Amino acid sequence: MSENRKKKVKRFLASPAVTMVLFGLAIVMLLGSTIGSARAVLTYTSEYYNSQVRMFNIGVSLYEQCGENNPKKVSWRNYDVKEPDYWDADEIRDEEDNSLLRDLLAEGEELVPGKKYTERLYVENTGDIDQYVRVTIYKYWVITQRDKDGNPLRDSQGRVIRTKLPELSPDLIDLHLTNWGRSGEGMPWILDEASSTKERTVLYYRDILKAPGSDVNPTQTRTADLSDYLRIDSSVADQVYQTVEKNGAYTNITTIYVYDGIEFRIRAEVDSVQTHSAEDAIWSAWGREVELDANGSLISVK
């Protein structure tokens, strides 16, 4: 390369225009990345240009309403602005401390198979930026491990030891989902068929969940309900097996109820993704390709 050409390249790279172009690329990289810290600040200073970009707080919460009780927050992931780089999130709790369904029954009431109990779940944007929302629901059966005297066994941390029973059908735990459909059907909640199983259901909210603000309609900051009732299938009372034991001239036949002493579990988790560079952000965070309409709403999830 000639000396004259080298000098031209150096003058071009040192020009204000190039400085601003490189800064613009840095902004795109920052805003297009998945939010790990909800508050990130990038400062660039030169003799030509001085600017600052701020990432706002991100937060999302899952609410539950049982019967006529007031809704309560049961799952969340919110950035705590009072403590830099700190996330306030619900940790995976010990089963007996799970707050979901705690208000389903009145004190002393026993759950009746076949009866519908009001169980509404919905999500609210509790951050400062618009976002896409995903909810994952798990349903399964467990049994408590007991000693020879019938007392629950506990681990070294004092938690009751329970064993999951994958052979028992999660379909009998009917958390009735509503307002959902498959990709392209235009319902408020989109089912991720590829990620869902009998035990796990993955749902995405179709519309952008707006951040609260004076100029934002409150209905845009919360989702449509994703469930309306919970019912344990009445067939659990009919599922039995028998054991036969010969005792001399007698035959002892014992009838055992399959679900006797078995407990059901429902766990719900919520998380969200920024709307900036939506397709890339969703792919990075959730590993899903999405199609969006002109308003940014999800059309399909693959």
C-alpha positions as CSV (number, residue, x, y, z in Angstrom):
1,M,0.0,0.0,0.0
2,S,1.4,3.4,-0.9
3,E,2.3,6.0,1.7
4,N,-0.3,8.4,0.3
5,R,-3.1,5.7,0.6
6,K,-2.0,4.8,4.2
7,K,-2.3,8.4,5.2
8,K,-5.8,8.6,3.7
9,V,-6.9,5.5,5.6
10,K,-5.5,6.9,8.9
11,R,-7.3,10.2,8.4
12,F,-10.6,8.3,7.6
13,L,-10.3,6.1,10.8
14,A,-9.6,9.2,12.9
15,S,-12.6,11.1,11.5
16,P,-15.7,11.9,13.7
17,A,-17.9,10.0,11.3
18,V,-16.1,6.7,11.9
19,T,-16.0,7.4,15.6
20,M,-19.8,7.7,15.7
21,V,-20.3,4.7,13.5
22,L,-18.2,2.5,15.8
23,F,-20.1,3.8,18.8
24,G,-23.4,3.0,17.1
25,L,-22.3,-0.6,16.6
26,A,-21.4,-0.8,20.3
27,I,-24.9,0.4,21.2
28,V,-26.5,-2.2,18.9
29,M,-24.4,-5.0,20.5
30,L,-25.4,-3.9,24.0
31,L,-29.1,-3.5,23.4
32,G,-29.2,-6.7,21.3
33,S,-27.7,-8.9,24.0
34,T,-29.8,-10.8,26.5
35,I,-30.1,-8.9,29.7
36,G,-28.0,-10.4,32.4
37,S,-28.0,-7.3,34.5
38,A,-31.1,-5.2,34.2
39,R,-29.1,-2.0,34.6
40,A,-26.1,-1.6,32.2
41,V,-24.4,1.7,31.3
42,L,-22.1,2.2,28.4
43,T,-20.1,5.4,28.2
44,Y,-18.0,6.5,25.3
45,T,-15.9,9.6,25.3
46,S,-13.7,11.2,22.6
47,E,-12.7,14.6,21.5
48,Y,-15.5,14.5,19.0
49,Y,-18.3,12.7,20.7
50,N,-19.7,12.1,24.3
51,S,-22.7,10.0,24.9
52,Q,-24.3,7.5,27.4
53,V,-26.7,4.6,27.0
54,R,-28.7,3.1,29.8
55,M,-30.5,-0.3,30.0
56,F,-33.6,-0.1,32.2
57,N,-34.8,-2.5,34.8
58,I,-36.5,-5.7,33.8
59,G,-39.0,-7.6,35.9
60,V,-41.8,-10.0,35.6
61,S,-44.1,-11.7,38.2
62,L,-46.6,-14.5,38.1
63,Y,-49.8,-14.0,40.1
64,E,-52.3,-16.6,41.5
65,Q,-55.9,-16.1,42.6
66,C,-57.6,-19.0,44.4
67,G,-61.4,-18.7,44.9
68,E,-62.4,-15.2,46.2
69,N,-59.0,-14.6,47.8
70,N,-56.9,-11.6,46.6
71,P,-54.3,-12.3,43.9
72,K,-50.8,-12.9,45.3
73,K,-47.4,-13.1,43.7
74,V,-46.1,-16.7,43.5
75,S,-43.2,-16.6,41.1
76,W,-41.0,-13.6,40.0
77,R,-37.7,-12.4,38.6
78,N,-37.3,-8.7,39.3
79,Y,-34.2,-6.5,39.3
80,D,-33.8,-4.7,42.7
81,V,-32.8,-1.1,41.9
82,K,-31.8,-0.6,45.5
83,E,-28.9,-3.1,45.2
84,P,-26.9,-2.8,42.0
85,D,-26.5,-6.1,40.2
86,Y,-28.9,-7.9,42.5
87,W,-31.9,-9.9,41.2
88,D,-34.9,-10.6,43.5
89,A,-36.1,-14.0,42.3
90,D,-38.1,-16.8,43.7
91,E,-35.7,-19.7,44.3
92,I,-36.8,-23.3,43.8
93,R,-38.4,-24.0,47.1
94,D,-38.7,-27.1,49.1
95,E,-41.9,-28.8,48.1
96,E,-43.7,-28.3,51.4
97,D,-42.9,-24.5,51.2
98,N,-44.2,-24.0,47.7
99,S,-46.6,-21.0,47.9
100,L,-48.6,-22.1,44.8
101,L,-52.1,-23.5,45.8
102,R,-51.6,-22.6,49.5
103,D,-55.0,-20.8,49.4
104,L,-56.8,-23.3,47.3
105,L,-58.6,-24.9,50.3
106,A,-60.1,-23.4,53.4
107,E,-58.6,-24.4,56.7
108,G,-59.6,-28.0,57.6
109,E,-61.1,-28.6,54.1
110,E,-60.1,-31.7,52.1
111,L,-59.7,-31.7,48.4
112,V,-62.5,-33.6,46.6
113,P,-61.6,-35.4,43.4
114,G,-63.8,-34.2,40.5
115,K,-64.5,-30.8,42.0
116,K,-63.5,-27.6,40.3
117,Y,-61.5,-25.1,42.4
118,T,-60.9,-21.6,41.1
119,E,-57.3,-21.2,40.2
120,R,-56.4,-18.2,38.0
121,L,-52.8,-17.5,36.9
122,Y,-51.6,-14.5,35.1
123,V,-48.4,-12.4,34.6
124,E,-47.6,-8.8,35.2
125,N,-44.7,-6.7,33.9
126,T,-43.1,-5.4,37.1
127,G,-40.1,-3.8,35.4
128,D,-39.4,-0.7,33.4
129,I,-39.1,-2.1,29.9
130,D,-41.5,-3.8,27.5
131,Q,-41.0,-7.6,27.3
132,Y,-42.0,-10.9,25.9
133,V,-43.2,-13.5,28.5
134,R,-42.9,-17.3,28.9
135,V,-44.5,-19.4,31.5
136,T,-43.6,-23.1,32.2
137,I,-45.9,-25.3,34.3
138,Y,-45.0,-28.7,35.7
139,K,-47.4,-31.3,37.0
140,Y,-46.5,-34.6,38.7
141,W,-47.2,-36.9,41.6
142,V,-44.9,-37.6,44.6
143,I,-44.9,-39.9,47.6
144,T,-43.4,-39.1,51.0
145,Q,-40.6,-41.5,52.2
146,R,-41.3,-42.8,55.7
147,D,-39.5,-44.8,58.4
148,K,-40.9,-48.0,59.9
149,D,-43.0,-46.0,62.4
150,G,-44.6,-44.0,59.6
151,N,-42.8,-40.8,60.3
152,P,-41.6,-38.7,57.3
153,L,-37.9,-39.1,56.5
154,R,-35.8,-35.9,56.2
155,D,-32.6,-35.0,54.5
156,S,-29.5,-33.4,56.2
157,Q,-31.2,-30.0,55.9
158,G,-34.4,-31.1,57.5
159,R,-36.5,-31.2,54.3
160,V,-39.0,-34.0,53.9
161,I,-37.8,-36.5,51.4
162,R,-40.3,-37.1,48.6
163,T,-40.0,-39.3,45.5
164,K,-41.5,-38.4,42.1
165,L,-43.7,-41.0,40.6
166,P,-43.4,-40.7,36.8
167,E,-45.5,-43.8,36.2
168,L,-48.6,-42.0,37.5
169,S,-50.4,-39.8,34.9
170,P,-50.0,-36.0,35.1
171,D,-53.2,-35.8,33.0
172,L,-55.2,-36.5,36.1
173,I,-54.0,-33.2,37.5
174,D,-56.3,-30.9,35.5
175,L,-55.0,-27.3,35.7
176,H,-57.4,-26.1,33.1
177,L,-55.6,-23.8,30.7
178,T,-57.5,-21.1,28.9
179,N,-56.9,-18.5,26.2
180,W,-54.3,-20.6,24.5
181,G,-53.8,-21.9,21.0
182,R,-51.1,-23.2,18.7
183,S,-48.9,-21.1,16.4
184,G,-50.9,-19.1,13.9
185,E,-54.2,-19.3,15.8
186,G,-54.0,-15.8,17.2
187,M,-54.9,-16.7,20.8
188,P,-53.3,-14.7,23.7
189,W,-51.1,-17.7,24.8
190,I,-49.2,-19.8,22.4
191,L,-48.3,-23.4,23.2
192,D,-44.8,-24.5,22.5
193,E,-45.6,-28.0,21.3
194,A,-41.9,-29.0,20.8
195,S,-41.0,-28.2,24.4
196,S,-44.1,-29.4,26.1
197,T,-44.7,-32.9,27.5
198,K,-47.3,-34.5,29.7
199,E,-45.5,-33.2,32.7
200,R,-44.3,-29.9,31.4
201,T,-46.3,-27.2,29.5
202,V,-44.6,-24.2,27.9
203,L,-46.6,-21.2,26.9
204,Y,-45.6,-17.8,25.4
205,Y,-47.7,-14.7,25.6
206,R,-48.5,-13.5,22.1
207,D,-48.5,-9.7,22.7
208,I,-45.8,-7.5,24.1
209,L,-46.2,-6.9,27.8
210,K,-45.9,-3.2,28.3
211,A,-44.0,-1.6,31.1
212,P,-46.2,0.3,33.6
213,G,-46.5,4.0,33.0
214,S,-48.8,7.0,33.1
215,D,-49.5,6.8,29.4
216,V,-49.9,3.0,29.3
217,N,-53.3,1.2,29.7
218,P,-53.0,-1.1,32.8
219,T,-54.5,-3.9,30.8
220,Q,-51.4,-3.9,28.6
221,T,-49.1,-4.5,31.6
222,R,-50.7,-7.8,32.5
223,T,-51.5,-10.9,30.5
224,A,-54.8,-12.6,29.9
225,D,-55.5,-15.4,32.4
226,L,-53.7,-18.7,31.5
227,S,-55.9,-20.9,33.7
228,D,-59.3,-20.7,35.4
229,Y,-59.7,-23.8,37.6
230,L,-58.0,-26.8,39.0
231,R,-59.6,-30.3,39.3
232,I,-58.2,-33.7,40.2
233,D,-59.8,-36.3,38.0
234,S,-62.4,-38.3,39.9
235,S,-60.9,-41.5,38.5
236,V,-58.1,-41.4,41.1
237,A,-60.7,-42.9,43.5
238,D,-61.4,-45.8,41.3
239,Q,-57.8,-46.9,40.4
240,V,-57.1,-50.0,42.5
241,Y,-55.2,-53.2,42.4
242,Q,-55.5,-56.4,44.4
243,T,-53.0,-58.7,46.0
244,V,-53.8,-62.4,46.7
245,E,-52.2,-64.3,49.5
246,K,-52.9,-68.0,50.4
247,N,-53.1,-68.7,54.1
248,G,-53.9,-72.4,54.5
249,A,-57.5,-73.0,53.6
250,Y,-58.1,-69.3,53.3
251,T,-57.3,-66.8,50.6
252,N,-56.7,-63.2,51.6
253,I,-57.5,-60.6,48.9
254,T,-56.3,-57.1,49.6
255,T,-57.6,-54.1,47.6
256,I,-55.1,-51.2,47.4
257,Y,-55.9,-47.8,46.0
258,V,-53.1,-46.7,43.7
259,Y,-53.3,-43.0,44.7
260,D,-53.7,-43.6,48.5
261,G,-51.1,-41.5,50.3
262,I,-49.9,-39.9,47.0
263,E,-49.7,-36.1,46.6
264,F,-49.9,-34.0,43.5
265,R,-47.6,-31.2,42.7
266,I,-47.9,-28.1,40.4
267,R,-45.0,-25.8,39.9
268,A,-45.1,-22.6,37.7
269,E,-42.1,-20.6,36.5
270,V,-42.1,-17.2,34.6
271,D,-39.3,-15.5,32.7
272,S,-39.1,-12.7,30.1
273,V,-37.0,-11.3,27.3
274,Q,-36.5,-7.7,26.1
275,T,-38.3,-6.6,22.9
276,H,-35.2,-4.9,21.4
277,S,-33.9,-7.1,18.6
278,A,-36.7,-9.5,19.5
279,E,-35.9,-12.4,17.3
280,D,-32.2,-12.5,18.3
281,A,-33.0,-12.0,22.0
282,I,-35.7,-14.8,22.1
283,W,-33.3,-17.1,20.2
284,S,-30.5,-16.4,22.7
285,A,-32.6,-16.6,25.8
286,W,-35.1,-19.4,24.9
287,G,-33.6,-21.1,21.9
288,R,-36.8,-20.5,19.8
289,E,-37.3,-19.0,16.4
290,V,-40.3,-16.7,16.2
291,E,-42.3,-14.9,13.6
292,L,-43.6,-11.5,14.5
293,D,-46.4,-9.3,12.9
294,A,-46.1,-5.6,12.3
295,N,-47.0,-4.8,15.9
296,G,-44.3,-7.1,17.3
297,S,-46.8,-9.7,18.4
298,L,-45.8,-13.4,18.1
299,I,-47.3,-15.2,15.2
300,S,-45.5,-18.5,15.6
301,V,-42.9,-20.2,17.8
302,K,-40.6,-22.9,16.4
